[in-house]
Amino acid sequence: MPNLLRIDASARQNESHSRALADELQSQWLMAHPDGKVLRRDLAKNPIGPIENDTIVGYYTPEEAMTNPLRDATALSDELISELNNADALLISTPMYNFTVPAVLKAWIDQVVRIHKTFGFSDDGNLQGLVKGKPAYITIAIGAQFSGTPLASMDFLRPYLKSLLSFIGFEQVEFFSTESTTMDEKQMVLNRENALAEIAELFSAEVA
């Protein structure tokens, strides 16, 4: 039974463009995987706090030297990494806040990007990702129009998530975006229609 791990980061619940795109992608994924299951973690409803000193210490402490306080400090990280490892695909829905990811998504990232768990070293000493064999789908909402405009150089969200997910082992990272959500309604509708068409095309190929 395939599993989809869905992470939602928008502070908005009912009028979120990134969540709406994720709803469509989730629906298409379930059509392509009729026996699939979705595990959903809403970071706005249940935010993750920032990592603390003992969390970092625990990340770099060998298992045989772990103490109960360090195990407590890394328990959430263990849980979130287990969810990621047990998933066959990852879906992240996120807005762009101030040119990058929301704080709640960054907090999740800081828990799952962990040495010896989601990245490590190869036999020749090079860094390598340990999360392999699964795709990542990212649905994005942006208030202004970044693509095809001078603002594109200030888009730090897409290159950051692409680099980060690639770093921990994802080889397929797909982005679907609705831009201009607060600027130009006609452009926004066009962007959304294009994103929905891209999602439909991606999963029609999987079904075929």
C-alpha positions as CSV (number, residue, x, y, z in Angstrom):
1,M,0.0,0.0,0.0
2,P,1.7,3.3,-1.1
3,N,1.8,6.2,1.3
4,L,1.8,9.9,0.6
5,L,3.1,12.2,3.3
6,R,1.5,15.6,3.0
7,I,3.0,18.7,4.8
8,D,0.9,21.9,4.8
9,A,2.6,25.2,5.8
10,S,0.1,28.0,5.0
11,A,-1.3,30.0,7.9
12,R,-4.5,30.1,5.8
13,Q,-7.0,27.2,6.1
14,N,-10.0,28.0,3.9
15,E,-8.6,30.3,1.2
16,S,-5.1,29.0,0.8
17,H,-4.0,28.7,-2.8
18,S,-1.1,26.4,-2.0
19,R,-3.5,24.0,-0.1
20,A,-6.0,24.1,-3.0
21,L,-3.3,23.0,-5.4
22,A,-2.2,20.3,-2.9
23,D,-5.8,19.1,-2.7
24,E,-5.9,18.6,-6.4
25,L,-2.5,16.9,-6.5
26,Q,-3.5,14.6,-3.6
27,S,-6.7,13.7,-5.5
28,Q,-4.7,12.9,-8.6
29,W,-2.2,10.8,-6.7
30,L,-5.0,8.8,-5.1
31,M,-6.6,8.2,-8.5
32,A,-3.2,6.9,-9.7
33,H,-2.8,4.8,-6.4
34,P,-6.4,3.6,-5.5
35,D,-5.1,1.7,-2.5
36,G,-2.9,4.5,-1.3
37,K,-3.0,6.2,2.1
38,V,-2.3,9.9,3.0
39,L,-0.7,11.0,6.2
40,R,-1.2,14.7,6.6
41,R,0.7,17.0,9.0
42,D,-0.7,20.5,9.2
43,L,2.1,22.7,10.5
44,A,-0.2,25.7,10.9
45,K,-2.7,23.8,13.1
46,N,0.1,21.9,15.0
47,P,3.3,23.9,14.7
48,I,6.6,22.5,15.5
49,G,8.8,24.5,17.8
50,P,12.4,25.4,17.0
51,I,15.1,23.0,17.8
52,E,16.9,23.4,21.2
53,N,20.4,22.8,22.5
54,D,19.7,19.2,23.5
55,T,18.2,18.5,20.1
56,I,21.4,19.5,18.4
57,V,23.5,17.6,20.9
58,G,21.4,14.5,20.4
59,Y,21.8,14.7,16.6
60,Y,25.6,14.4,17.0
61,T,25.6,11.9,19.9
62,P,26.3,8.2,19.1
63,E,23.4,5.9,19.9
64,E,25.4,4.1,22.6
65,A,26.0,7.5,24.4
66,M,22.4,8.8,24.3
67,T,20.9,9.7,27.6
68,N,17.1,9.8,28.4
69,P,17.1,13.7,28.1
70,L,18.7,13.5,24.7
71,R,16.3,10.8,23.6
72,D,13.4,13.1,24.7
73,A,15.0,16.0,22.8
74,T,15.2,14.1,19.6
75,A,12.0,12.1,19.9
76,L,10.0,14.4,17.6
77,S,12.8,14.3,15.0
78,D,12.7,10.5,15.1
79,E,9.0,10.6,14.6
80,L,9.1,13.0,11.7
81,I,11.9,11.2,10.0
82,S,10.0,7.9,10.4
83,E,7.0,9.4,8.6
84,L,9.3,10.6,5.8
85,N,11.0,7.2,5.4
86,N,7.7,5.3,5.5
87,A,6.2,7.5,2.7
88,D,6.4,6.6,-1.0
89,A,6.0,10.2,-2.0
90,L,6.2,13.6,-0.3
91,L,3.8,16.5,-0.9
92,I,4.5,19.9,0.6
93,S,2.1,22.8,0.2
94,T,3.6,26.2,1.1
95,P,3.2,29.9,0.4
96,M,6.2,32.2,-0.1
97,Y,6.7,34.4,2.9
98,N,9.2,37.2,2.4
99,F,10.9,35.4,-0.5
100,T,11.3,32.1,1.2
101,V,9.6,29.3,3.3
102,P,7.4,30.0,6.3
103,A,8.9,29.6,9.7
104,V,6.7,26.5,10.5
105,L,8.1,24.7,7.4
106,K,11.7,25.6,8.3
107,A,11.0,24.2,11.8
108,W,9.9,20.9,10.2
109,I,13.0,20.9,7.9
110,D,15.3,21.4,10.9
111,Q,13.9,18.3,12.5
112,V,14.2,16.0,9.4
113,V,17.5,17.1,7.9
114,R,19.7,15.2,10.3
115,I,23.1,13.6,10.0
116,H,23.2,9.8,9.9
117,K,19.4,9.8,9.5
118,T,18.6,11.6,6.2
119,F,22.1,12.4,5.1
120,G,25.5,11.0,5.7
121,F,28.8,10.1,4.2
122,S,29.7,7.7,1.4
123,D,32.7,5.3,1.7
124,D,34.8,7.9,-0.1
125,G,33.9,10.6,2.4
126,N,31.4,12.6,0.3
127,L,28.1,13.7,1.6
128,Q,25.1,11.7,0.3
129,G,21.3,11.8,0.8
130,L,19.7,8.8,2.5
131,V,16.1,9.4,1.5
132,K,15.9,7.7,-1.9
133,G,13.5,6.3,-4.3
134,K,10.5,8.6,-3.9
135,P,9.3,11.8,-5.6
136,A,8.6,15.1,-3.9
137,Y,5.8,17.4,-5.1
138,I,5.7,21.1,-4.0
139,T,2.6,23.3,-4.4
140,I,3.4,27.0,-4.0
141,A,1.4,30.2,-3.7
142,I,3.1,33.6,-4.2
143,G,1.4,37.0,-3.8
144,A,3.2,38.7,-6.7
145,Q,4.3,37.5,-10.1
146,F,7.8,36.2,-9.8
147,S,8.2,33.9,-12.8
148,G,9.2,35.8,-16.0
149,T,9.7,39.1,-14.1
150,P,12.7,40.8,-12.4
151,L,11.3,39.5,-9.1
152,A,12.5,36.0,-10.2
153,S,15.9,36.7,-8.8
154,M,14.4,37.1,-5.3
155,D,12.7,33.7,-5.3
156,F,14.7,31.9,-2.7
157,L,11.9,29.4,-1.9
158,R,12.1,27.1,-5.0
159,P,15.9,26.9,-5.2
160,Y,16.1,26.3,-1.4
161,L,13.6,23.5,-1.4
162,K,15.1,22.0,-4.5
163,S,18.6,22.0,-3.1
164,L,17.5,20.8,0.3
165,L,15.4,17.9,-0.9
166,S,18.1,16.9,-3.4
167,F,20.7,17.1,-0.5
168,I,18.8,14.4,1.5
169,G,18.3,12.2,-1.5
170,F,15.3,13.2,-3.6
171,E,16.0,12.9,-7.3
172,Q,12.6,14.0,-8.5
173,V,11.3,17.3,-7.2
174,E,8.3,18.8,-9.0
175,F,7.0,22.4,-8.4
176,F,3.5,23.6,-9.2
177,S,2.7,27.3,-8.4
178,T,-0.1,29.8,-8.3
179,E,1.5,33.3,-8.5
180,S,0.1,36.8,-8.4
181,T,-2.5,35.8,-5.8
182,T,-2.6,39.4,-4.4
183,M,-1.8,41.4,-7.5
184,D,-3.6,40.4,-10.7
185,E,-6.6,38.1,-10.6
186,K,-6.5,37.3,-14.3
187,Q,-2.8,36.3,-14.1
188,M,-3.5,34.3,-11.0
189,V,-6.3,32.3,-12.7
190,L,-4.0,31.7,-15.6
191,N,-1.2,30.5,-13.4
192,R,-3.6,28.2,-11.4
193,E,-5.0,26.7,-14.6
194,N,-1.5,26.0,-15.9
195,A,-0.5,24.4,-12.6
196,L,-3.6,22.2,-12.6
197,A,-2.9,21.2,-16.2
198,E,0.7,20.3,-15.2
199,I,-0.5,18.2,-12.3
200,A,-3.1,16.4,-14.5
201,E,-0.4,15.7,-17.2
202,L,2.0,14.3,-14.6
203,F,-0.4,11.8,-13.1
204,S,-2.1,10.9,-16.4
205,A,1.4,9.7,-17.5
206,E,1.6,7.6,-14.3
207,V,-1.8,6.0,-14.9
208,A,-0.9,5.3,-18.5
